[in-house]
């Protein structure tokens, strides 16, 4: 194996690691978004209940 082939294998490896890392970040973002959406909807429900109580 010459140096060029070794370099290609390394770049392919880092490429795959980069994709995995991006997917992981994406999954974390989705989880955070789902969590914040849940919190926002709970807040809206509380606000609506308060409005109904005030009416």
Backbone as JSON Lines, residues from 0, in Angstrom:
{"i":0,"aa":"X","n":[0.85,-1.2,0.0],"ca":[0.0,0.0,0.0],"c":[0.89,1.25,0.0]}
{"i":1,"aa":"X","n":[0.61,2.16,-0.92],"ca":[1.42,3.38,-0.95],"c":[0.75,4.48,-0.13]}
{"i":2,"aa":"X","n":[1.42,5.62,-0.02],"ca":[0.94,6.72,0.82],"c":[-0.41,7.27,0.34]}
{"i":3,"aa":"X","n":[-0.6,7.3,-0.98],"ca":[-1.82,7.86,-1.53],"c":[-3.05,7.06,-1.09]}
{"i":4,"aa":"X","n":[-2.93,5.72,-1.17],"ca":[-4.04,4.86,-0.75],"c":[-4.33,5.03,0.74]}
{"i":5,"aa":"X","n":[-3.28,5.13,1.54],"ca":[-3.46,5.31,2.98],"c":[-4.19,6.62,3.25]}
{"i":6,"aa":"X","n":[-3.82,7.66,2.53],"ca":[-4.48,8.96,2.68],"c":[-5.94,8.88,2.32]}
{"i":7,"aa":"X","n":[-6.24,8.15,1.22],"ca":[-7.64,8.0,0.81],"c":[-8.45,7.3,1.89]}
{"i":8,"aa":"X","n":[-7.87,6.25,2.46],"ca":[-8.58,5.5,3.5],"c":[-8.85,6.4,4.7]}
{"i":9,"aa":"X","n":[-7.88,7.21,5.06],"ca":[-8.04,8.12,6.2],"c":[-9.13,9.15,5.93]}
{"i":10,"aa":"X","n":[-9.13,9.72,4.72],"ca":[-10.12,10.75,4.41],"c":[-11.52,10.15,4.37]}
{"i":11,"aa":"X","n":[-11.63,8.91,3.89],"ca":[-12.93,8.23,3.87],"c":[-13.4,8.02,5.31]}
{"i":12,"aa":"X","n":[-12.45,7.64,6.19],"ca":[-12.79,7.41,7.59],"c":[-13.27,8.7,8.25]}
{"i":13,"aa":"X","n":[-12.54,9.79,8.05],"ca":[-12.94,11.07,8.66],"c":[-14.26,11.55,8.06]}
{"i":14,"aa":"X","n":[-14.48,11.24,6.78],"ca":[-15.73,11.61,6.12],"c":[-16.9,10.91,6.81]}
{"i":15,"aa":"X","n":[-16.75,9.6,7.06],"ca":[-17.8,8.83,7.73],"c":[-18.02,9.34,9.14]}
{"i":16,"aa":"X","n":[-16.95,9.62,9.85],"ca":[-17.07,10.14,11.22],"c":[-17.81,11.47,11.2]}
{"i":17,"aa":"X","n":[-17.5,12.31,10.21],"ca":[-18.17,13.6,10.08],"c":[-19.67,13.43,9.87]}
{"i":18,"aa":"X","n":[-20.04,12.48,9.0],"ca":[-21.47,12.23,8.74],"c":[-22.15,11.74,10.01]}
{"i":19,"aa":"X","n":[-21.5,10.8,10.72],"ca":[-22.06,10.28,11.97],"c":[-22.26,11.4,12.98]}
{"i":20,"aa":"X","n":[-21.27,12.28,13.06],"ca":[-21.33,13.39,14.02],"c":[-22.48,14.32,13.67]}
{"i":21,"aa":"X","n":[-22.65,14.61,12.37],"ca":[-23.74,15.48,11.93],"c":[-25.1,14.85,12.23]}
{"i":22,"aa":"X","n":[-25.21,13.53,12.0],"ca":[-26.46,12.83,12.3],"c":[-26.78,12.9,13.78]}
{"i":23,"aa":"X","n":[-25.74,12.74,14.61],"ca":[-25.92,12.8,16.06],"c":[-26.39,14.19,16.47]}
{"i":24,"aa":"X","n":[-25.76,15.23,15.92],"ca":[-26.17,16.6,16.22],"c":[-27.61,16.82,15.8]}
{"i":25,"aa":"X","n":[-27.97,16.28,14.63],"ca":[-29.32,16.42,14.09],"c":[-30.34,15.78,15.03]}
{"i":26,"aa":"X","n":[-30.0,14.58,15.52],"ca":[-30.9,13.87,16.44],"c":[-31.07,14.65,17.74]}
{"i":27,"aa":"X","n":[-29.98,15.21,18.24],"ca":[-30.02,16.01,19.47],"c":[-30.91,17.23,19.25]}
{"i":28,"aa":"X","n":[-30.74,17.89,18.1],"ca":[-31.55,19.07,17.77],"c":[-33.03,18.71,17.73]}
{"i":29,"aa":"X","n":[-33.35,17.56,17.1],"ca":[-34.74,17.13,17.01],"c":[-35.3,16.89,18.4]}
{"i":30,"aa":"X","n":[-34.5,16.25,19.27],"ca":[-34.96,15.99,20.64],"c":[-35.2,17.3,21.38]}
{"i":31,"aa":"X","n":[-34.29,18.25,21.22],"ca":[-34.43,19.55,21.9],"c":[-35.68,20.26,21.37]}
{"i":32,"aa":"X","n":[-35.87,20.22,20.05],"ca":[-37.04,20.87,19.44],"c":[-38.33,20.24,19.94]}
{"i":33,"aa":"X","n":[-38.36,18.91,20.01],"ca":[-39.55,18.22,20.5],"c":[-39.83,18.61,21.95]}
{"i":34,"aa":"X","n":[-38.77,18.7,22.74],"ca":[-38.91,19.05,24.15],"c":[-39.44,20.47,24.3]}
{"i":35,"aa":"X","n":[-38.85,21.41,23.54],"ca":[-39.29,22.81,23.65],"c":[-40.71,22.98,23.1]}
{"i":36,"aa":"X","n":[-41.07,22.24,22.06],"ca":[-42.43,22.3,21.53],"c":[-43.41,21.83,22.59]}
{"i":37,"aa":"X","n":[-43.04,20.78,23.3],"ca":[-43.88,20.26,24.37],"c":[-44.06,21.31,25.45]}
{"i":38,"aa":"X","n":[-42.97,21.96,25.85],"ca":[-43.03,23.01,26.87],"c":[-43.91,24.16,26.4]}
{"i":39,"aa":"X","n":[-43.75,24.56,25.13],"ca":[-44.53,25.68,24.59],"c":[-46.01,25.33,24.58]}
{"i":40,"aa":"X","n":[-46.35,24.11,24.17],"ca":[-47.76,23.72,24.13],"c":[-48.34,23.67,25.53]}
{"i":41,"aa":"X","n":[-47.56,23.23,26.51],"ca":[-48.03,23.23,27.9],"c":[-48.28,24.66,28.37]}
{"i":42,"aa":"X","n":[-47.37,25.56,28.01],"ca":[-47.54,26.97,28.38],"c":[-48.82,27.54,27.77]}
{"i":43,"aa":"X","n":[-49.05,27.22,26.47],"ca":[-50.25,27.71,25.8],"c":[-51.51,27.2,26.49]}
{"i":44,"aa":"X","n":[-51.48,25.92,26.89],"ca":[-52.65,25.35,27.57],"c":[-52.92,26.1,28.88]}
{"i":45,"aa":"X","n":[-51.85,26.38,29.62],"ca":[-52.0,27.1,30.88],"c":[-52.56,28.5,30.65]}
{"i":46,"aa":"X","n":[-52.04,29.16,29.62],"ca":[-52.51,30.52,29.31],"c":[-53.98,30.49,28.93]}
{"i":47,"aa":"X","n":[-54.37,29.51,28.09],"ca":[-55.76,29.4,27.66],"c":[-56.67,29.11,28.85]}
{"i":48,"aa":"X","n":[-56.21,28.22,29.75],"ca":[-57.01,27.92,30.95],"c":[-57.19,29.19,31.79]}
{"i":49,"aa":"X","n":[-56.11,29.95,31.94],"ca":[-56.19,31.2,32.71],"c":[-57.18,32.17,32.07]}
{"i":50,"aa":"X","n":[-57.14,32.27,30.74],"ca":[-58.05,33.17,30.03],"c":[-59.5,32.74,30.25]}
{"i":51,"aa":"X","n":[-59.74,31.42,30.19],"ca":[-61.09,30.93,30.41],"c":[-61.56,31.22,31.83]}
{"i":52,"aa":"X","n":[-60.63,31.08,32.79],"ca":[-60.98,31.37,34.18],"c":[-61.31,32.84,34.36]}
{"i":53,"aa":"X","n":[-60.6,33.7,33.63],"ca":[-60.82,35.14,33.76],"c":[-62.11,35.61,33.1]}
{"i":54,"aa":"X","n":[-62.56,34.87,32.07],"ca":[-63.78,35.28,31.34],"c":[-65.04,35.12,32.17]}
